[in-house]
Amino acid sequence: MTIAGKRSFSQCTLRISGVVYGQDTTERLAGATITIKGSTHAVITDSAGHFVMDSLCTGLYEFSTSSIGFVSTKIEIQLLYDTSISLQLSKDASQLTAVEVTAEKKQDISTNAKSELKGIQLFQTTGETLSGSLQSIPGLNAIQTGPTISKPVIHGLHSNRILILNNGVRQEGQQWGTEHAPEIDPFIANRVTIIKGAASVRYGSDAISGVILVEPSVLAPTNALGGELNLVAGTNGQMGAASGLLQGTIKNLGGINWRVQGSLKKAGNFKTPYYYLGNTGFQEADFSLTANYNNKKGNFGIDAYYSEYHNKLGIFAGSHVGNVADLDSAFARPKPITPSYFTYDINRTYQVVTHDLLKLNGYYIFKNSGRLEVQFSNQKNKRDEYDIDIPYSTDPDVLNMPQISFQIQTQELDLVYHLPVRNNFSGLVGITGYTQGNVFRGIRYLVPNFRNYNGGAFWIERYSKNKLTLEAGLRFDYRWLRVYQINNTSLETYHTTSTYQNPSGTVGASYRVNNKLSFSANIGSAFRAPSVNELYINGIHLSAASYEKGDSTLKSERSYDFTVSGRYEVERFFAELVVYDNIIDNFIYAKPALTPITLISGTYPLFNYTQANAAIKGFDAEINFKITMKLTYDGKASIVRGWNKSIDDWLIFMPADRYINTLRYDFGKWGLTTNWYVNVGLLTVLKQTRTPPNSDYVPPPPGYNLINANTGFQFPIRKTTANIELACTNLANTVYRDYLNRYRYYADDLGRDIVLRFKLNF
């Protein structure tokens, strides 16, 4: 074992915590002993199998875990941040012990409310979109345009107010409005972390509502070739997905660790309870490559990552109508008049999206334990949209061209210095900058070409002593935006330049009363500059079945967000409550004009971007109670209230009240299977009654109840185990429409879907 800087333990403030399980991962081991080789540090797990080890330095440690009647295990961990681990001890030496390292990096803003999706919970979402996989978390919703396009919603806000970090890189694409889903392969994730509340001080102005961290597993040295295989099949859309991962270490090149991963996914027309949604299939193919190197001292490392995402998806045929009368009829009829049948074929209208990401980063730990991180990334996003109306031409090259093509390229450079711990103080300072250019081509206009430059500097300081943590941070951002437009009279190109500059700040505290009870609170002020589509869009958004108009006079949003959370956990009971109040001045949203617009290509609902002063408040709650040793109840609630202060009425397009009640029964071991469980849940979404009168083209739909069920287990395959799950969503095949689905104007939401999932680690 080595300890960076050879300091005594009392001078260091890192923490490692976790849970020790028995052979059955539902069995938590009380009284297990965890020790560090070469030191006097030792702790014993409590009645719930938990342990905490404080006052550790950065460095490489060998941890040993033992318990009477179980085989001891050893693991080496390069400790650079506060770390959490799960340890599993086996009763039979012929069986493998499993060690899962989670939450490897302590979040830079530690007093925000957070939620995580990992382990079995993450496995239970494989095959879904990123947004769909998060809806089981209190406070999370999805805003949709059909069955395949969705964006995450945190506390009522979405799109450019939520920042998604894909393997540490801010995701940048054509993320305009409610459509254009994040171009991310969810199979890459080993853990998804959701930071609720303003996190702009650390991550920039787009984090006005929260941050979603999509994090692969830590790439660490291994003595053998290993990997993972995921297979998913679903009945609705006859969807199939496969994802594979292979990783290892090249020892003769100095210990370079590597990983290669790829995914394939395909579906045909999706089905409501009684009819198919025409032209809603998709085809997706993704892959990623990773390599890293860390020296033996643990004070230097470099990492390289490359991924490519490719997706072709159809746009629902029933959303395209010819005139105002047809549009009114489409709104009124209970089902679309488009043909109802299944096919994998994708016809016009459809989109083809590719997204390339390259990331290079490195770190160096100085003798004073200060840590410098440098990261460069380059992203190229290309989106081609093919309309249902084919150009008048006999040239096949013209006929096969997209009507709209966007290509946006983003380069970003981040430098972050983690200050050495001194007298219970720690912190970080950093600068970040990125440049972005978008080139638009097509036969119909939507948004102009643009170039922007962004720069920011931040400082976060943290004080931690015993049970208390205090935190404060400041940031300043500057954005320069130039758009290039064509004068309709002279057909000459001209440009318009805008600049935005604003500070952000945060103050927070957390207090751990004991190992069972903790509280945290955070107040932050953040800003968001209007995006290009909000300023200058003027055209048909076929994926959203709408016509949108921007407003070039829009001002920056300013948010004042207050979040407080409490958490209580004992062996058989868990409860968490998050309460928030977010005041947003100059809140930007797309307001229904209520008068559709008619063009040669058809008639579309018209939306105008406008601003208002808004207040959004609510709470997230979860209770988990182990009724017996095998039967568990879990209840979740998400309540959002949005108020438009400018008109003194409700704010449109806020999520309806949402409740999830689940019963889980753990059978444990049965034959060769282990960890066998059955879940039955009821999702209740109430009708959204808090909307201004006559504010939308179609009134909010009724509330609904969906019954969901799943069962799964593990079984041995040679020297490893496989996970299998059979799940069913909308078991009763309930007819419903969701208020946050733009296609509720035209059709019902999805019917019953039976999904089979298989995962094998080797």
WODALIN-V137325 format. One record per residue. N is the residue number from 1. RES is the residue in one small letter. PHI is phi in radians with two decimals (999 if undefined). OMEGA is omega in whole degrees, -180 to 180 (NA if undefined). D_FIRST is the distance of its C-alpha to the first C-alpha in whole Angstrom. Layout:
N/RES/PHI/OMEGA/D_FIRST
N/RES/PHI/OMEGA/D_FIRST
This chain:
1/m/999/175/0
2/t/-2.14/178/4
3/i/-2.16/-176/7
4/a/-1.03/176/10
5/g/1.37/179/13
6/k/0.91/179/11
7/r/-1.58/175/13
8/s/-1.31/-178/14
9/f/-1.08/-176/14
10/s/-1.15/-179/17
11/q/-1.63/-173/18
12/c/-2.09/-171/16
13/t/-2.22/178/18
14/l/-1.28/-177/16
15/r/-2.30/170/17
16/i/-2.15/-178/16
17/s/-2.40/178/19
18/g/2.96/-178/20
19/v/-2.34/176/23
20/v/-1.90/-180/22
21/y/-1.91/170/25
22/g/-1.49/-178/27
23/q/-1.06/172/28
24/d/-1.56/-173/31
25/t/-1.21/171/29
26/t/-1.52/-178/32
27/e/-1.71/178/30
28/r/-1.60/-173/28
29/l/-1.64/172/26
30/a/-1.51/177/27
31/g/1.43/175/25
32/a/-1.27/-177/22
33/t/-1.90/177/19
34/i/-2.06/-179/15
35/t/-2.25/175/12
36/i/-1.96/-179/9
37/k/-1.06/176/7
38/g/1.42/180/7
39/s/-2.44/177/9
40/t/-1.67/-180/13
41/h/-1.21/177/13
42/a/-2.73/176/15
43/v/-2.37/179/18
44/i/-2.14/-178/21
45/t/-1.18/179/23
46/d/-1.45/-175/26
47/s/-1.14/179/30
48/a/-1.73/180/29
49/g/1.42/-178/25
50/h/-1.46/171/24
51/f/-2.60/176/21
52/v/-2.41/178/20
53/m/-2.21/-175/17
54/d/-1.75/170/17
55/s/1.04/178/16
56/l/-1.86/176/13
57/c/-1.60/169/12
58/t/-1.20/179/11
59/g/2.63/-180/8
60/l/-1.70/-177/6
61/y/-2.14/171/5
62/e/-1.91/-179/6
63/f/-1.71/176/10
64/s/-2.05/180/12
65/t/-2.20/-179/16
66/s/-2.49/177/19
67/s/-2.72/-177/22
68/i/-1.05/180/25
69/g/1.55/-179/27
70/f/-2.22/179/25
71/v/-1.40/180/22
72/s/-1.17/178/18
73/t/-2.31/178/16
74/k/-2.24/178/12
75/i/-2.60/174/11
76/e/-1.73/180/9
77/i/-2.29/173/10
78/q/-1.45/-174/10
79/l/-1.54/179/11
80/l/-2.10/-179/14
81/y/-2.42/167/17
82/d/-1.01/-170/18
83/t/-2.31/177/17
84/s/-2.13/-179/19
85/i/-2.32/171/18
86/s/-2.07/-177/21
87/l/-2.05/179/20
88/q/-2.15/180/22
89/l/-1.83/180/22
90/s/-1.83/178/25
91/k/-1.45/-176/27
92/d/-2.05/-176/28
93/a/-1.09/180/25
94/s/-1.36/179/27
95/q/-1.69/-178/27
96/l/-1.32/169/24
97/t/-1.65/-177/22
98/a/-1.99/177/21
99/v/-2.26/179/19
100/e/-2.04/176/20
101/v/-1.70/-178/18
102/t/-2.22/180/21
103/a/0.85/-175/22
104/e/-1.01/-178/19
105/k/-1.96/175/21
106/k/-1.16/-177/22
107/q/-1.16/-176/26
108/d/-1.20/171/27
109/i/-1.93/-169/30
110/s/-1.60/-176/29
111/t/-1.70/173/32
112/n/-1.27/172/34
113/a/-1.20/-176/35
114/k/-2.39/171/33
115/s/-2.41/-179/33
116/e/-2.33/173/31
117/l/-2.18/-176/32
118/k/-2.73/175/30
119/g/1.00/-176/29
120/i/-1.13/178/32
121/q/-1.12/178/34
122/l/-1.21/178/33
123/f/-1.03/-178/34
124/q/-1.24/178/38
125/t/-1.93/-177/39
126/t/-1.03/-176/38
127/g/1.69/179/41
128/e/-1.57/173/42
129/t/-1.23/178/42
130/l/-1.03/-180/40
131/s/-1.13/-180/42
132/g/-1.11/-178/43
133/s/-1.22/-175/40
134/l/-1.65/-171/39
135/q/-1.28/175/43
136/s/-1.41/-179/41
137/i/-1.59/179/39
138/p/-0.99/-179/41
139/g/1.59/-179/43
140/l/-1.88/174/42
141/n/-2.33/175/46
142/a/-2.39/172/47
143/i/-1.76/-167/50
144/q/-2.16/164/51
145/t/-2.25/-178/54
146/g/1.63/-173/54
147/p/-1.35/-173/52
148/t/-2.08/-178/50
149/i/-2.04/-180/49
150/s/-2.63/178/48
151/k/-2.25/179/45
152/p/-1.22/177/43
153/v/-2.16/176/45
154/i/-2.05/178/43
155/h/0.91/174/45
156/g/1.53/-176/48
157/l/-2.05/-174/47
158/h/-2.65/175/46
159/s/1.01/-173/46
160/n/-1.27/176/46
161/r/-1.71/176/44
162/i/-2.12/178/41
163/l/-1.71/176/39
164/i/-1.88/176/37
165/l/-1.76/179/33
166/n/-1.66/-177/33
167/n/0.95/176/29
168/g/1.51/-178/29
169/v/-2.01/178/33
170/r/-1.16/-177/36
171/q/-1.21/-179/38
172/e/-2.24/177/41
173/g/-2.67/178/44
174/q/-1.57/-173/48
175/q/-1.51/-176/47
176/w/-1.82/172/50
177/g/1.05/-174/52
178/t/-1.51/-177/51
179/e/-1.87/-177/51
180/h/1.09/-177/49
181/a/-1.10/180/46
182/p/-1.03/-178/42
183/e/-1.52/-176/42
184/i/-2.33/174/38
185/d/-1.52/-178/38
186/p/-1.08/-179/36
187/f/-1.17/-180/35
188/i/-1.29/-170/32
189/a/-1.42/167/30
190/n/-1.72/177/28
191/r/-2.74/174/28
192/v/-2.10/-179/31
193/t/-1.93/179/31
194/i/-1.98/175/34
195/i/-1.72/-177/34
196/k/-1.68/180/38
197/g/1.80/-176/39
198/a/-1.07/177/40
199/a/-2.21/-174/37
200/s/-1.17/-177/38
201/v/-1.03/-180/37
202/r/-1.55/-167/33
203/y/-1.91/178/35
204/g/1.85/-168/38
205/s/-1.18/-179/42
206/d/-1.31/-180/42
207/a/-1.70/-175/40
208/i/-1.20/-180/42
209/s/-1.97/-179/42
210/g/2.82/-177/39
211/v/-2.37/174/36
212/i/-2.03/-179/35
213/l/-1.79/176/31
214/v/-1.71/-168/31
215/e/-2.11/172/28
216/p/-1.20/177/27
217/s/-1.19/-180/24
218/v/-1.14/179/20
219/l/-1.55/-173/20
220/a/-2.19/180/17
221/p/-1.03/177/16
222/t/-2.49/-178/18
223/n/-1.47/-176/19
224/a/-2.40/175/22
225/l/-1.22/-179/25
226/g/-2.44/180/26
227/g/-3.09/-176/28
228/e/-2.66/177/30
229/l/-2.25/176/34
230/n/-2.11/175/36
231/l/-2.23/-179/40
232/v/-2.40/175/42
233/a/-2.39/180/46
234/g/-2.28/-178/48
235/t/-1.36/-178/52
236/n/-1.36/-173/53
237/g/1.43/-176/53
238/q/0.78/-176/52
239/m/-1.35/174/49
240/g/-2.37/180/47
241/a/-2.51/177/43
242/a/-2.48/179/40
243/s/-2.47/180/37
244/g/-2.26/-179/34
245/l/-2.44/178/31
246/l/-2.38/-178/29
247/q/-2.59/-180/26
248/g/-3.03/-178/23
249/t/-2.32/175/21
250/i/-1.71/-173/23
251/k/-1.27/-178/20
252/n/-1.33/174/23
253/l/-1.93/176/23
254/g/1.53/178/20
255/g/1.54/177/18
256/i/-1.43/177/21
257/n/-1.62/-176/21
258/w/-2.47/177/25
259/r/-2.65/173/27
260/v/-2.24/-175/31
261/q/-2.48/178/32
262/g/-2.66/-179/36
263/s/-2.44/172/39
264/l/-2.26/-178/42
265/k/-2.63/-179/45
266/k/-2.64/176/48
267/a/-2.62/175/51
268/g/-1.82/-179/55
269/n/-1.05/178/57
270/f/-1.44/-172/56
271/k/-2.23/167/58
272/t/-1.38/179/59
273/p/-0.98/-173/60
274/y/-2.25/179/64
275/y/-2.77/178/64
276/y/-1.48/174/61
277/l/-1.68/-173/60
278/g/-1.12/174/62
279/n/1.12/180/59
280/t/-2.02/178/56
281/g/-1.35/176/54
282/f/-2.68/176/51
283/q/-2.37/-176/49
284/e/-2.38/177/45
285/a/-2.47/-176/43
286/d/-2.39/171/40
287/f/-2.69/178/37
288/s/-2.61/178/33
289/l/-2.26/-180/31
290/t/-2.41/173/27
291/a/-2.58/176/25
292/n/-2.58/178/22
293/y/-2.49/174/19
294/n/-2.25/-179/16
295/n/-1.26/-173/14
296/k/-1.14/179/11
297/k/-1.28/180/10
298/g/1.37/-178/11
299/n/-1.85/-180/14
300/f/-2.64/178/17
301/g/-2.78/176/19
302/i/-2.32/-175/22
303/d/-2.53/176/24
304/a/-2.29/-177/27
305/y/-2.49/176/30
306/y/-2.41/177/33
307/s/-2.45/176/35
308/e/-2.38/-180/39
309/y/-2.04/179/41
310/h/-2.42/-176/45
311/n/-2.52/171/47
312/k/-2.13/-177/51
313/l/-2.40/-180/52
314/g/-1.48/178/56
315/i/-1.88/-175/57
316/f/-0.82/-176/60
317/a/-1.15/-177/63
318/g/-1.31/-180/65
319/s/-1.58/-179/64
320/h/-1.89/-178/66
321/v/-2.24/-171/70
322/g/-1.63/-176/73
323/n/-2.55/-176/74
324/v/-1.10/180/74
325/a/-1.09/178/76
326/d/-1.11/-180/74
327/l/-1.14/177/71
328/d/-1.08/178/72
329/s/-1.16/178/73
330/a/-1.10/178/70
331/f/-1.14/-171/68
332/a/-1.52/-173/71
333/r/-1.28/-178/71
334/p/-1.27/178/69
335/k/-2.55/180/67
336/p/-1.20/-179/67
337/i/-1.61/178/70
338/t/-1.18/-180/68
339/p/-1.02/-178/68
340/s/-1.97/177/66
341/y/-2.81/180/64
342/f/-1.71/171/61
343/t/-2.79/173/60
344/y/-1.51/-178/57
345/d/-1.14/177/59
346/i/-2.07/-179/58
347/n/-1.88/173/61
348/r/-1.09/8/62
349/t/-1.55/176/61
350/y/-2.66/179/57
351/q/-2.17/172/54
352/v/-2.18/-174/52
353/v/-2.20/171/48
354/t/-2.21/-180/45
355/h/-2.46/178/42
356/d/-1.89/180/40
357/l/-2.34/174/37
358/l/-2.14/179/34
359/k/-2.27/174/31
360/l/-2.23/177/29
361/n/-2.55/-180/26
362/g/-2.69/177/23
363/y/-2.42/175/21
364/y/-2.51/179/20
365/i/-1.81/-179/17
366/f/-1.38/-179/19
367/k/-1.09/178/18
368/n/-1.47/-180/19
369/s/1.29/170/17
370/g/-1.16/-175/21
371/r/-2.15/178/20
372/l/-1.85/177/23
373/e/-2.10/178/24
374/v/-2.22/-179/27
375/q/-2.45/174/29
376/f/-2.12/178/32
377/s/-2.45/175/34
378/n/-2.33/179/38
379/q/-2.19/174/40
380/k/-2.26/-178/43
381/n/-2.08/180/45
382/k/-2.17/-179/48
383/r/-2.26/176/51
384/d/-1.99/-180/54
385/e/-2.07/-177/57
386/y/-1.93/-176/60
387/d/-1.32/176/63
388/i/-1.26/179/65
389/d/-1.52/-178/68
390/i/-1.46/180/68
391/p/-1.05/177/69
392/y/-1.34/-179/73
393/s/-2.89/173/73
394/t/-1.83/180/73
395/d/-1.37/-179/70
396/p/-1.07/178/68
397/d/-1.13/178/65
398/v/-1.22/-179/66
399/l/-1.14/-178/66
400/n/-1.60/180/63
401/m/-1.40/175/61
402/p/-1.25/177/60
403/q/-1.32/176/62
404/i/-2.39/176/59
405/s/-2.42/177/56
406/f/-2.09/171/53
407/q/-2.42/-178/50
408/i/-2.03/-179/48
409/q/-2.20/-175/45
410/t/-2.30/172/42
411/q/-2.07/-177/40
412/e/-2.39/177/37
413/l/-2.29/180/35
414/d/-2.18/172/32
415/l/-2.21/-178/30
416/v/-2.29/178/28
417/y/-2.06/176/26
418/h/-1.50/-176/24
419/l/-1.18/177/24
420/p/-1.13/-180/21
421/v/-1.28/179/21
422/r/-2.46/175/24
423/n/0.91/178/25
424/n/1.28/177/25
425/f/-1.74/173/26
426/s/-2.56/-179/25
427/g/3.12/179/27
428/l/-2.68/175/27
429/v/-2.25/-179/30
430/g/-2.89/172/31
431/i/-2.27/-179/34
432/t/-2.47/178/36
433/g/-2.65/174/39
434/y/-2.60/178/40
435/t/-2.17/-172/43
436/q/-2.55/176/45
437/g/-2.33/-179/49
438/n/-2.17/179/51
439/v/-1.99/-180/54
440/f/-1.88/173/56
441/r/-2.36/177/59
442/g/2.84/-179/61
443/i/-1.65/172/65
444/r/-2.28/-173/64
445/y/-1.45/171/63
446/l/-2.40/177/60
447/v/-2.36/-180/58
448/p/-1.42/168/58
449/n/-1.14/179/56
450/f/-2.68/173/53
451/r/-2.42/174/51
452/n/-2.35/176/49
453/y/-2.19/-177/46
454/n/-2.29/177/43
455/g/-2.44/180/41
456/g/-2.64/175/39
457/a/-2.39/-177/37
458/f/-2.50/177/35
459/w/-2.54/178/33
460/i/-2.21/180/31
461/e/-2.16/-177/30
462/r/-2.33/175/29
463/y/-2.08/-179/29
464/s/-2.25/176/26
465/k/-2.62/-179/27
466/n/0.95/-174/26
467/k/-1.70/-172/29
468/l/-1.94/172/30
469/t/-2.25/175/30
470/l/-2.02/-172/32
471/e/-2.58/176/32
472/a/-2.62/-179/35
473/g/-2.69/177/35
474/l/-2.33/178/38
475/r/-2.63/173/39
476/f/-2.29/-179/42
477/d/-2.15/177/43
478/y/-2.34/178/46
479/r/-2.28/176/47
480/w/-2.04/-176/50
481/l/-2.21/175/52
482/r/-2.23/178/55
483/v/-1.96/-177/57
484/y/-2.05/-176/59
485/q/-2.16/180/62
486/i/-1.96/175/66
487/n/-1.24/-175/69
488/n/-1.11/-179/71
489/t/-1.48/-176/74
490/s/-1.68/-177/73
491/l/1.04/176/70
492/e/-1.64/180/69
493/t/-1.50/174/65
494/y/-2.35/-178/64
495/h/-2.23/177/61
496/t/-2.21/-177/60
497/t/-2.02/177/57
498/s/-2.30/176/55
499/t/-2.25/179/53
500/y/-2.39/178/51
501/q/-2.57/-176/48
502/n/-2.75/173/47
503/p/-1.60/172/44
504/s/-2.32/-180/42
505/g/-2.64/178/40
506/t/-2.60/174/38
507/v/-2.41/-178/38
508/g/-2.64/178/36
509/a/-2.65/172/34
510/s/-2.40/-177/32
511/y/-2.40/179/32
512/r/-1.72/-178/31
513/v/-1.05/176/33
514/n/-2.80/-179/31
515/n/-1.22/-177/29
516/k/-1.82/-169/32
517/l/-2.18/178/34
518/s/-2.58/179/33
519/f/-2.33/173/35
520/s/-2.60/178/35
521/a/-2.54/-179/38
522/n/-2.60/174/38
523/i/-2.19/-176/41
524/g/-2.47/174/41
525/s/-2.08/-176/44
526/a/-2.42/177/44
527/f/-2.29/175/46
528/r/-2.47/176/47
529/a/-1.29/178/49
530/p/-1.09/179/52
531/s/-1.46/-175/51
532/v/-1.07/-179/53
533/n/-1.16/179/55
534/e/-1.14/-179/55
535/l/-1.47/-165/57
536/y/-2.25/-179/59
537/i/-1.07/179/59
538/n/-2.82/-178/63
539/g/3.06/-176/63
540/i/-1.47/172/62
541/h/-1.84/-172/59
542/l/-1.10/-179/60
543/s/-1.12/178/56
544/a/-1.74/-180/57
545/a/0.91/-176/61
546/s/-2.66/171/62
547/y/-1.99/-175/63
548/e/-2.13/177/61
549/k/-2.18/178/62
550/g/-1.56/179/60
551/d/-2.41/-175/61
552/s/-1.22/-179/60
553/t/-1.67/-178/61
554/l/-1.06/179/58
555/k/-1.79/178/56
556/s/-1.22/173/52
557/e/-1.38/173/51
558/r/-2.26/-176/49
559/s/-1.96/172/47
560/y/-2.18/-170/47
561/d/-2.00/176/44
562/f/-2.16/-179/43
563/t/-2.31/176/41
564/v/-2.31/-178/40
565/s/-2.44/176/38
566/g/-2.37/-175/37
567/r/-2.43/179/35
568/y/-2.34/-177/35
569/e/-2.54/170/34
570/v/-2.23/-171/34
571/e/-1.05/-174/33
572/r/-2.08/-177/37
573/f/-2.55/177/38
574/f/-2.45/177/37
575/a/-2.52/177/39
576/e/-2.51/178/38
577/l/-2.33/177/41
578/v/-2.14/179/41
579/v/-2.05/-176/44
580/y/-2.45/176/45
581/d/-2.51/-174/47
582/n/-2.16/177/48
583/i/-1.76/-177/51
584/i/-2.17/174/51
585/d/-1.48/-179/54
586/n/1.06/179/55
587/f/-1.08/-177/54
588/i/-1.73/177/55
589/y/-2.67/178/56
590/a/-1.56/-175/58
591/k/-1.69/176/61
592/p/-1.07/180/64
593/a/-1.36/-180/67
594/l/1.23/173/69
595/t/-2.07/-178/71
596/p/-1.17/179/70
597/i/-1.96/-178/70
598/t/-1.97/178/72
599/l/-2.16/177/72
600/i/-1.06/-176/73
601/s/-1.39/-180/70
602/g/2.59/180/71
603/t/-2.03/-173/70
604/y/-2.38/170/67
605/p/-1.08/-177/66
606/l/-1.78/177/65
607/f/-2.20/178/63
608/n/-1.96/176/63
609/y/-1.32/-178/59
610/t/-2.54/-177/60
611/q/-2.29/175/59
612/a/-2.74/171/59
613/n/-1.51/-171/57
614/a/-2.28/173/55
615/a/-2.33/-179/53
616/i/-2.14/-179/51
617/k/-2.42/180/50
618/g/2.91/178/48
619/f/-2.65/172/46
620/d/-2.07/-179/43
621/a/-2.48/175/43
622/e/-2.54/175/41
623/i/-2.27/177/41
624/n/-2.22/-175/39
625/f/-2.28/178/41
626/k/-1.54/-176/40
627/i/-1.11/172/44
628/t/-2.27/180/43
629/m/-1.16/-178/40
630/k/-2.04/-175/41
631/l/-1.86/-177/43
632/t/-2.26/174/41
633/y/-1.89/176/43
634/d/-2.31/179/42
635/g/-2.19/-179/44
636/k/-2.33/178/44
637/a/-2.45/177/46
638/s/-2.32/-178/47
639/i/-2.14/179/49
640/v/-2.23/174/50
641/r/-2.22/179/53
642/g/-1.97/-177/54
643/w/-2.18/177/57
644/n/-1.58/-175/59
645/k/-1.24/-178/60
646/s/-1.23/179/62
647/i/-1.96/-180/65
648/d/0.97/180/64
649/d/-2.67/-178/63
650/w/-1.14/177/60
651/l/-1.59/-176/58
652/i/-1.30/174/58
653/f/1.13/171/56
654/m/-1.69/-180/53
655/p/-1.08/174/52
656/a/-1.34/178/54
657/d/-1.04/-171/52
658/r/-2.38/-179/50
659/y/-2.34/176/49
660/i/-2.26/177/47
661/n/-2.10/-173/47
662/t/-2.33/170/45
663/l/-1.98/-180/45
664/r/-2.18/175/42
665/y/-2.09/180/43
666/d/-1.75/177/40
667/f/-1.38/-177/41
668/g/1.35/-178/38
669/k/-1.73/178/38
670/w/-2.55/-175/41
671/g/1.12/177/42
672/l/-1.45/-177/39
673/t/-1.46/175/38
674/t/-2.30/178/35
675/n/0.92/-179/35
676/w/-1.41/-175/39
677/y/-2.43/173/40
678/v/-2.38/177/43
679/n/-2.04/170/44
680/v/-2.29/-175/47
681/g/-2.29/176/47
682/l/-2.12/175/50
683/l/-1.67/180/50
684/t/-2.04/176/53
685/v/-2.11/-179/54
686/l/-1.39/175/57
687/k/-1.18/177/59
688/q/-1.41/-179/59
689/t/-1.65/-176/62
690/r/-1.70/175/60
691/t/-2.33/176/62
692/p/-1.10/179/65
693/p/-1.12/176/68
694/n/0.91/-177/69
695/s/-1.88/-176/66
696/d/-2.48/-179/65
697/y/-1.17/-180/66
698/v/-2.31/180/66
699/p/-1.08/177/65
700/p/-1.02/-179/62
701/p/-1.29/176/62
702/p/-1.12/173/62
703/g/-1.24/-177/59
704/y/-2.67/175/57
705/n/-2.22/177/55
706/l/-2.10/175/53
707/i/-1.67/178/52
708/n/-2.15/-179/49
709/a/-2.54/175/47
710/n/-2.73/176/44
711/t/-2.46/-178/43
712/g/-2.78/-179/40
713/f/-2.84/173/38
714/q/-2.01/174/35
715/f/-2.54/-174/36
716/p/-1.32/170/34
717/i/-2.28/-174/34
718/r/0.95/-176/33
719/k/-1.75/179/29
720/t/-2.38/180/29
721/t/-2.24/176/31
722/a/-2.04/176/34
723/n/-1.87/177/35
724/i/-2.28/175/39
725/e/-2.46/172/41
726/l/-2.04/-175/44
727/a/-2.23/177/45
728/c/-2.40/174/49
729/t/-1.78/-176/49
730/n/0.93/-175/53
731/l/-0.99/-178/54
732/a/-1.48/180/57
733/n/0.98/-176/58
734/t/-1.28/175/59
735/v/-1.48/-179/61
736/y/-2.77/172/59
737/r/-2.35/-177/59
738/d/-1.72/-176/56
739/y/-1.08/-178/57
740/l/-1.56/176/54
741/n/-1.77/-178/55
742/r/-1.03/-178/57
743/y/-1.37/172/59
744/r/-1.11/175/60
745/y/-1.07/-168/63
746/y/-2.10/-170/64
747/a/-2.69/175/62
748/d/-1.29/175/61
749/d/-1.47/-169/57
750/l/-1.25/176/55
751/g/-1.56/-175/56
752/r/-1.03/178/54
753/d/-2.43/177/51
754/i/-1.84/-173/50
755/v/-2.16/175/46
756/l/-1.96/-178/44
757/r/-2.11/179/41
758/f/-2.41/178/38
759/k/-2.41/180/35
760/l/-2.31/171/33
761/n/-1.73/-178/29
762/f/-2.48/NA/28
